[in-house]
Amino acid sequence: MNTNTKPSVLFVCVHNAGRSQMAAAFLMNLSAGQIEVRSAGTAPADTVNSAVVAAMNEAGLDMSTEVPKILTTAAVKESDVVITMGCGDTCPIFPGKRYEDWKLDDPAGQGIEAVRPIRDEIRARVEILISELLPATQ
């Protein structure tokens, strides 16, 4: 159980090798530790997409040591906000959680040119999420 007073966010996509990893990296970096961040996949890949790692390096974030993780019921239970990115109905639903589905292109099999706009869209959405979870009055 999350006894932490910080809001917590879980990003979920199928392989946890692209979109959810980028979102988690941006949220960790841009929230400066004020938000607890998790990411997972319903069918995790072996490694994070190399084009995603390269695109995030361009944005100043090193994801070279990140590893895709399997989605667990505990991760969902421990999160205040669950953001899905194309994992369909495989994410468990618990009452009292905030759920969002971010419709984003999948970077799987794409080159860095195709990943950049996905990265930039994710960053913009994460910035909005931070403004919602960490009001300026805090």
Secondary structure, 3 states (H helix, E strand, C coil): CCCCCCCEEEEEECCCCCHHHHHHHHHHHHCCCCCEEEEEECCCCCCCCHHHHHHHHHCCCCCCCCCCCECCHHHHHCCCEEEECCCHHHCCCCCCCEEEECCCCCCCCCCHHHHHHHHHHHHHHHHHHHHHHCCCCC
